[in-house]
Amino acid sequence: MSKKGEMKIGNFYRILNRGKTSAISGAVLLVPVAVTLFAINWLLNVVAGIPGTGIFEITSYFYINQVLKLSVLLVTGGFFFVSIGNFKKTKEGDRLEAILDNFMNKVPVIRSLYNTTKFTTDTVLRGTDFGEPVKIKMGGMKLTGFRTGNKTDDGRNVIFVPTSPNVTSGFVVEIEDKWLDGTDETASEAITKVLSAGFGKKIRPEDIVTETDNSKDEEKEVIPRDSS
């Protein structure tokens, strides 16, 4: 193949690669929007099918009626959750929760699902109570752990190492400082990584800048001209 033909093929692949990059960027922008709109539409259709909500059909517009229904349901649900929360703060509420936890923990399959859901809900809504995250050095590996704030009599750190993705179980290890590395992750970021089995990733500003710089470098690439 001639030099001119090779340059044409090279230019074609460069253009194709740029088009692929642009298509991926467009998908990253539009797919989450489309999924969100689909989820909203699905939710409003579910609300429309709730029995007894026909009294809120006060306009001739479907979506306005469903948004009104959803608002009423959210307000009602809010009052319900507040009432349950206030009851839970009482001795009777603590006793009822203990009975429910004890019953659920006796069911083999439901036990894991119940504890994971309860812990995840508490972590997301109330915030994590985990201590400072650390990395435990093990040969060529590093394990994610959390400081408990306690130390043994001989000065070792008491570290909790959760399992993934069920962080309600794990290991308590006593370890010296030399086997621990600090991390720039917050407790929320570290526990999110464990909950997601390692698939959760925080998008940092420097990552976006680097990607943009690389795109600019590609655009600045000089395409050779045919001197003939």
C-alpha positions as a printed NumPy array, in Angstrom:
array([[  0.   ,   0.   ,   0.   ],
       [  1.243,   3.474,  -0.86 ],
       [  2.149,   6.071,   1.739],
       [ -0.823,   8.172,   0.666],
       [ -3.202,   5.26 ,   1.22 ],
       [ -1.77 ,   4.565,   4.674],
       [ -2.271,   8.207,   5.674],
       [ -5.891,   8.118,   4.49 ],
       [ -6.559,   4.988,   6.526],
       [ -4.838,   6.545,   9.547],
       [ -6.947,   9.696,   9.232],
       [-10.09 ,   7.588,   8.907],
       [ -9.345,   5.706,  12.135],
       [ -8.613,   8.962,  13.964],
       [-11.959,  10.419,  12.869],
       [-13.709,   7.176,  13.792],
       [-12.1  ,   7.194,  17.247],
       [-13.152,  10.807,  17.864],
       [-16.694,   9.958,  16.804],
       [-16.72 ,   7.004,  19.186],
       [-15.502,   9.215,  22.053],
       [-18.193,  11.803,  21.31 ],
       [-20.875,   9.105,  21.134],
       [-19.813,   7.702,  24.521],
       [-19.852,  11.198,  26.046],
       [-23.334,  11.773,  24.674],
       [-24.529,   8.429,  26.048],
       [-23.09 ,   9.206,  29.487],
       [-25.081,  12.458,  29.469],
       [-28.374,  11.255,  27.982],
       [-28.782,   7.695,  29.311],
       [-29.086,   8.735,  32.999],
       [-31.631,  11.412,  31.993],
       [-33.653,   8.881,  29.993],
       [-33.56 ,   6.326,  32.82 ],
       [-34.626,   8.995,  35.337],
       [-37.553,  10.093,  33.162],
       [-38.561,   6.464,  32.658],
       [-38.447,   5.854,  36.419],
       [-40.546,   8.973,  37.084],
       [-43.092,   7.91 ,  34.468],
       [-43.224,   4.405,  35.967],
       [-43.696,   5.829,  39.476],
       [-46.521,   8.123,  38.39 ],
       [-48.26 ,   5.237,  36.652],
       [-47.96 ,   3.178,  39.84 ],
       [-49.473,   6.076,  41.801],
       [-52.316,   6.252,  39.262],
       [-53.184,   2.629,  40.011],
       [-53.499,   3.083,  43.783],
       [-57.127,   2.473,  44.812],
       [-59.009,   5.358,  46.398],
       [-56.904,   8.111,  44.862],
       [-59.504,   9.039,  42.26 ],
       [-60.643,  11.97 ,  44.396],
       [-57.435,  13.769,  43.394],
       [-58.353,  13.734,  39.698],
       [-59.114,  17.438,  39.801],
       [-57.598,  18.431,  36.447],
       [-57.7  ,  17.065,  32.923],
       [-53.916,  16.58 ,  32.892],
       [-52.674,  13.121,  33.841],
       [-49.229,  14.065,  35.148],
       [-50.494,  16.997,  37.229],
       [-53.005,  14.7  ,  38.933],
       [-50.372,  12.061,  39.649],
       [-47.913,  14.626,  41.037],
       [-50.692,  15.853,  43.363],
       [-51.374,  12.282,  44.475],
       [-47.688,  11.643,  45.033],
       [-47.358,  14.819,  47.112],
       [-50.221,  13.76 ,  49.353],
       [-48.71 ,  10.275,  49.719],
       [-45.302,  11.716,  50.64 ],
       [-46.803,  14.02 ,  53.266],
       [-48.901,  11.18 ,  54.697],
       [-45.926,   8.841,  54.652],
       [-43.798,  11.482,  56.369],
       [-46.259,  11.77 ,  59.232],
       [-46.378,   7.963,  59.451],
       [-42.577,   7.611,  59.649],
       [-42.341,  10.406,  62.217],
       [-44.987,   8.686,  64.356],
       [-43.182,   5.335,  64.135],
       [-39.877,   7.055,  64.938],
       [-41.311,   8.714,  68.027],
       [-42.723,   5.374,  69.154],
       [-39.328,   3.717,  68.622],
       [-37.741,   6.176,  71.073],
       [-39.902,   4.808,  73.864],
       [-39.15 ,   1.701,  75.944],
       [-42.009,  -0.136,  74.289],
       [-40.579,   0.717,  70.868],
       [-37.119,  -0.585,  71.806],
       [-38.664,  -3.749,  73.152],
       [-40.706,  -4.27 ,  69.959],
       [-37.619,  -3.687,  67.783],
       [-35.63 ,  -6.204,  69.835],
       [-38.389,  -8.797,  69.406],
       [-38.526,  -8.15 ,  65.638],
       [-34.715,  -8.354,  65.29 ],
       [-34.607, -11.556,  67.302],
       [-37.324, -13.13 ,  65.138],
       [-35.698, -12.083,  61.845],
       [-32.27 , -13.344,  62.944],
       [-33.698, -16.828,  63.411],
       [-34.765, -17.114,  59.746],
       [-31.732, -18.337,  57.712],
       [-32.25 , -16.519,  54.383],
       [-34.285, -13.538,  55.581],
       [-31.733, -12.804,  58.318],
       [-28.997, -11.64 ,  55.932],
       [-31.399,  -9.607,  53.767],
       [-33.038,  -7.978,  56.798],
       [-29.765,  -6.993,  58.486],
       [-28.209,  -5.685,  55.269],
       [-31.278,  -3.631,  54.403],
       [-31.563,  -2.239,  57.907],
       [-27.895,  -1.296,  58.112],
       [-27.838,   0.214,  54.605],
       [-30.959,   2.283,  55.298],
       [-29.493,   3.549,  58.56 ],
       [-26.173,   4.382,  56.85 ],
       [-27.773,   6.263,  53.942],
       [-30.397,   8.195,  55.915],
       [-28.614,   8.83 ,  59.199],
       [-25.001,   8.738,  58.086],
       [-22.327,   6.208,  58.875],
       [-21.032,   5.708,  62.408],
       [-17.87 ,   4.044,  61.136],
       [-14.612,   5.482,  62.336],
       [-11.654,   6.646,  60.299],
       [-10.953,   4.29 ,  57.388],
       [ -7.512,   2.691,  57.125],
       [ -5.746,   0.228,  54.847],
       [ -4.367,  -2.921,  56.442],
       [ -1.212,  -4.155,  54.687],
       [ -1.189,  -7.888,  53.98 ],
       [  1.666,  -8.905,  51.713],
       [  0.861,  -7.349,  48.356],
       [ -2.747,  -6.624,  49.311],
       [ -4.543,  -3.977,  51.322],
       [ -7.774,  -4.474,  53.26 ],
       [-10.247,  -1.706,  54.053],
       [-10.827,  -1.354,  57.767],
       [-12.183,   1.202,  60.219],
       [-10.71 ,   2.434,  63.466],
       [-12.92 ,   1.739,  66.467],
       [-11.076,   4.254,  68.628],
       [-10.028,   1.509,  71.036],
       [ -6.621,   0.043,  71.78 ],
       [ -5.441,  -3.092,  73.53 ],
       [ -3.35 ,  -3.059,  76.708],
       [ -0.176,  -3.535,  74.662],
       [ -0.99 ,  -0.563,  72.387],
       [ -2.397,  -2.364,  69.35 ],
       [ -5.181,  -0.693,  67.345],
       [ -8.593,  -2.359,  67.369],
       [ -9.78 ,  -2.309,  63.742],
       [-13.091,  -3.505,  62.312],
       [-12.849,  -5.127,  58.861],
       [-16.327,  -5.49 ,  57.312],
       [-17.235,  -8.137,  54.768],
       [-18.594,  -7.183,  51.357],
       [-21.342,  -6.504,  50.428],
       [-22.896,  -7.445,  53.79 ],
       [-21.124,  -4.99 ,  56.084],
       [-23.108,  -6.094,  59.134],
       [-20.586,  -8.906,  59.56 ],
       [-16.813,  -8.77 ,  59.603],
       [-13.698,  -9.223,  61.708],
       [-12.214,  -7.386,  64.664],
       [ -8.429,  -7.364,  64.448],
       [ -5.772,  -6.053,  66.806],
       [ -2.898,  -4.644,  64.812],
       [  0.191,  -2.458,  65.205],
       [  0.581,   0.945,  63.556],
       [  3.296,  -0.281,  61.188],
       [  0.766,  -2.501,  59.415],
       [ -1.685,   0.368,  58.809],
       [ -1.72 ,   2.918,  56.016],
       [ -3.815,   6.078,  55.973],
       [ -6.212,   6.875,  53.121],
       [ -7.721,  10.009,  51.623],
       [-11.15 ,   8.339,  51.567],
       [-13.85 ,   9.502,  53.942],
       [-15.77 ,   6.967,  56.023],
       [-18.784,   7.324,  53.708],
       [-16.679,   6.732,  50.583],
       [-14.971,   3.697,  52.096],
       [-18.191,   2.064,  53.284],
       [-19.841,   2.772,  49.916],
       [-17.002,   0.918,  48.198],
       [-17.493,  -2.061,  50.512],
       [-21.292,  -2.026,  50.135],
       [-20.999,  -1.964,  46.334],
       [-18.51 ,  -4.858,  46.333],
       [-15.838,  -2.521,  44.989],
       [-17.862,  -1.285,  42.01 ],
       [-18.752,   2.082,  43.577],
       [-16.346,   4.808,  42.528],
       [-16.224,   8.486,  43.38 ],
       [-15.632,  10.798,  40.425],
       [-12.938,  13.2  ,  41.524],
       [-12.417,  16.639,  39.916],
       [ -8.861,  15.785,  38.868],
       [-10.162,  12.793,  36.923],
       [-12.443,  15.028,  34.87 ],
       [ -9.635,  17.505,  34.199],
       [ -7.291,  14.745,  33.093],
       [ -9.866,  13.338,  30.69 ],
       [-10.473,  16.785,  29.21 ],
       [ -6.755,  17.405,  28.807],
       [ -6.364,  14.106,  27.001],
       [ -9.175,  15.043,  24.624],
       [ -7.479,  18.344,  23.889],
       [ -4.198,  16.563,  23.229],
       [ -5.94 ,  14.318,  20.721],
       [ -7.443,  17.318,  18.956],
       [ -4.016,  18.951,  18.722],
       [ -2.57 ,  15.919,  16.951],
       [ -1.224,  16.964,  13.579],
       [ -2.524,  15.035,  10.598],
       [  0.235,  14.659,   8.03 ],
       [ -0.403,  16.112,   4.58 ],
       [  0.431,  14.548,   1.329],
       [  3.463,  16.382,  -0.029],
       [  2.836,  15.172,  -3.556]])
